[in-house]
Amino acid sequence: MHSPFDLHKPIAIGSDHAGYDYKEDLISFLEGRGLAFHDFGTHGKDSVDYPDFAHPVATAVEKGEAAFGILLCGSANGVAITANKHQGVRAAVCWGEELAQLAREHNNANIICVPARFVREGDAEKMVALFMTTDFEGGRHQRRVEKIACA
């Protein structure tokens, strides 16, 4: 399988309670492909605060300890907002395959954020598969990505 990411590194994954079931599905998806991952939690359906899981995933991506990240919550907005506070992180909310592909091609996103309450069962796996196999186009998009950071 071709991937623009270094899949010798683990994939960082995390969710809050709303994304827990899909996170577990995605872990099975990754295991089925023999891919290493680091599960930053949550580890149950009890109500939790999404930043407690988004920050560790984003930190792993930011430090280069993870190939890329996967975050899930009800709308994906909370985890995306949190993750995007980290320098070098480009977390994209994706609720369809075309968005996952464009997040990589045009934005060089390194964390995919899935809104668990708004995607059908099985779609998260399709989006992650596209996300991790789609190359960044560069070119005019490179110039735009270089303008994202504030510091």
Summary of the structure (lengths in Angstrom):
residues: 151
radius of gyration: 13.9
end to end distance: 35.3
largest distance: 44.7
contacts: 525
relative contact order: 0.18
helix: 44%
strand: 14%
